[in-house]
């Protein structure tokens, strides 16, 4: 139920992970969404919630 995203700090950086399924209500509209987006060379965002609907 919902998006799974995680960020783990380690020596020298951060590891980000996210599921790839996008839903709109009870319907799966994509099984291959990219929920981790690069903003700058060292800044990334993880998308969840209503932002997922943009991919449908």
C-alpha positions as CSV (number, residue, x, y, z in Angstrom):
1,X,0.0,0.0,0.0
2,X,1.7,3.2,-1.2
3,X,5.2,4.1,-2.3
4,X,8.3,2.7,-0.8
5,X,11.3,5.1,-0.7
6,X,14.4,4.9,1.4
7,X,17.6,6.9,1.9
8,X,20.6,5.4,3.8
9,X,23.7,7.4,4.8
10,X,27.1,5.8,4.6
11,X,30.7,6.8,4.4
12,X,31.1,9.0,1.4
13,X,27.5,9.4,0.4
14,X,23.8,8.4,0.5
15,X,22.1,5.4,-1.1
16,X,18.5,6.0,-2.4
17,X,16.0,3.4,-3.3
18,X,12.4,3.3,-4.5
19,X,9.8,1.0,-5.9
20,X,8.8,1.4,-9.5
21,X,5.0,0.9,-9.5
22,X,2.7,3.8,-10.1
23,X,-1.0,3.6,-9.1
24,X,-4.0,5.8,-9.5
25,X,-6.5,4.6,-6.9
26,X,-6.8,0.8,-7.1
27,X,-5.3,0.7,-10.6
28,X,-1.7,0.1,-11.6
29,X,-1.0,2.5,-14.5
30,X,2.8,1.8,-14.7
31,X,5.1,-0.8,-13.4
32,X,8.3,1.0,-14.5
33,X,8.1,4.5,-13.1
34,X,11.3,6.3,-12.1
35,X,10.6,7.8,-8.7
36,X,14.2,9.1,-8.1
37,X,14.9,12.3,-10.0
38,X,18.3,14.1,-10.4
39,X,18.0,17.9,-9.7
40,X,21.7,18.8,-9.7
41,X,25.0,17.0,-9.7
42,X,24.6,16.2,-6.0
43,X,20.9,16.7,-5.3
44,X,18.2,14.1,-6.0
45,X,14.5,13.9,-5.0
46,X,12.3,10.9,-4.3
47,X,8.7,11.2,-5.5
48,X,5.6,9.8,-3.7
49,X,2.0,10.7,-3.1
50,X,0.1,12.7,-5.6
51,X,3.2,13.3,-7.8
52,X,2.8,9.6,-8.9
53,X,-0.3,10.5,-10.9
54,X,1.8,12.6,-13.3
55,X,3.1,9.3,-14.8
56,X,-0.3,7.8,-15.6
